[in-house]
Amino acid sequence: MRVWQKVKEGEKTRLQAFEGMVLSRNHGREAGATFTVRKVVGGIGVERIFPLYSPDIDKVELKSRSKFKRAKLFYIRDRAAREIRKKMKVVTREKKIKSDVTKSELKAESEEKVVS
């Protein structure tokens, strides 16, 4: 979902998009209704709560729709964290393998110098 929000900078106003997945919707369609949108920026999850009937929201675009069996999708926070941890493990393993290779290369070079 993409939420276009009016941002006031000095005397001018501009539109800024916040694009992410809707985690929850609270209070139905009443005056105090809100919805929560989550996106990931630079590996960090960012969540914003938007009032449904706010004058600062210009428009709300639905990018894609998917079927979920739950009303609230808070478990996605944990899923995202797990995926990030898996990626971190892969990256550290790759770095370790590269450092082991360079160490063995350095050791082989030093042994060649000693022999000659």
C-alpha positions as CSV (number, residue, x, y, z in Angstrom):
1,M,0.0,0.0,0.0
2,R,1.2,3.5,-0.7
3,V,0.0,6.4,1.5
4,W,0.5,9.9,0.1
5,Q,0.8,12.4,3.0
6,K,1.0,16.1,2.9
7,V,4.2,17.4,4.4
8,K,4.5,21.1,5.3
9,E,8.0,22.6,4.9
10,G,8.0,26.3,5.7
11,E,5.2,27.9,3.6
12,K,5.1,25.1,1.0
13,T,3.4,21.8,1.2
14,R,4.4,18.7,-0.8
15,L,3.3,15.1,-1.0
16,Q,5.5,12.3,0.4
17,A,4.8,8.6,-0.2
18,F,5.1,6.0,2.5
19,E,5.0,2.5,0.9
20,G,4.7,-0.7,2.8
21,M,2.5,-3.5,4.1
22,V,-0.6,-2.9,6.2
23,L,-0.2,-4.7,9.6
24,S,-3.5,-3.7,11.2
25,R,-6.5,-1.6,11.1
26,N,-8.2,-0.4,14.3
27,H,-11.7,0.9,15.1
28,G,-13.3,0.0,11.8
29,R,-14.7,3.1,10.0
30,E,-15.4,5.3,13.0
31,A,-13.9,8.8,13.5
32,G,-10.9,7.6,15.4
33,A,-10.0,4.7,13.0
34,T,-6.3,4.1,12.3
35,F,-4.2,1.8,10.2
36,T,-0.6,0.7,10.7
37,V,1.9,0.5,7.7
38,R,5.3,-1.1,7.9
39,K,8.3,-0.8,5.5
40,V,11.9,-1.7,5.7
41,V,14.5,1.1,5.1
42,G,18.2,0.1,5.1
43,G,17.5,-3.1,7.0
44,I,15.5,-1.4,9.7
45,G,11.8,-1.8,10.1
46,V,9.8,1.5,10.2
47,E,6.1,1.5,11.2
48,R,3.7,4.5,11.0
49,I,0.2,4.8,12.3
50,F,-2.1,6.8,10.1
51,P,-5.5,8.2,11.0
52,L,-8.0,7.0,8.4
53,Y,-9.8,10.3,8.1
54,S,-6.8,12.7,8.5
55,P,-6.8,15.8,6.3
56,D,-3.0,15.4,5.9
57,I,-3.5,12.2,3.9
58,D,-4.0,13.0,0.2
59,K,-4.7,9.5,-1.1
60,V,-4.1,5.8,-0.4
61,E,-3.2,3.5,-3.2
62,L,-3.6,-0.2,-3.0
63,K,-0.6,-1.7,-4.9
64,S,-1.4,-5.4,-4.4
65,R,-3.8,-7.5,-2.4
66,S,-3.0,-10.8,-0.8
67,K,-5.0,-13.3,1.3
68,F,-4.1,-13.6,5.0
69,K,-5.8,-15.8,7.6
70,R,-5.4,-13.2,10.3
71,A,-6.8,-9.7,11.0
72,K,-3.5,-8.4,12.5
73,L,-0.2,-9.2,10.9
74,F,2.1,-8.4,13.8
75,Y,4.0,-11.8,13.4
76,I,5.6,-10.3,10.2
77,R,7.8,-8.2,12.5
78,D,9.4,-11.5,13.8
79,R,9.6,-13.0,10.4
80,A,11.5,-10.0,9.0
81,A,13.9,-10.1,12.0
82,R,14.5,-13.8,11.4
83,E,15.3,-13.3,7.7
84,I,17.7,-10.5,8.6
85,R,19.5,-12.7,11.1
86,K,19.8,-15.5,8.5
87,K,21.3,-13.0,6.0
88,M,23.8,-11.8,8.6
89,K,24.9,-15.4,9.3
90,V,25.5,-16.0,5.6
91,V,27.5,-12.8,5.3
92,T,29.7,-13.6,8.3
93,R,30.3,-17.1,7.0
94,E,31.4,-15.7,3.6
95,K,33.7,-13.2,5.3
96,K,35.2,-16.0,7.5
97,I,35.7,-18.2,4.4
98,K,37.4,-15.3,2.6
99,S,39.7,-14.5,5.6
100,D,40.6,-18.2,5.9
101,V,41.6,-18.3,2.2
102,T,43.7,-15.2,2.6
103,K,45.4,-16.6,5.7
104,S,46.2,-19.9,3.9
105,E,47.6,-17.9,0.9
106,L,49.8,-15.8,3.2
107,K,51.0,-18.9,5.0
108,A,51.8,-20.6,1.6
109,E,53.7,-17.5,0.4
110,S,55.8,-17.3,3.6
111,E,56.7,-21.0,3.4
112,E,57.8,-20.5,-0.2
113,K,60.1,-17.6,0.8
114,V,61.6,-19.7,3.6
115,V,62.3,-22.6,1.2
116,S,64.0,-20.4,-1.4
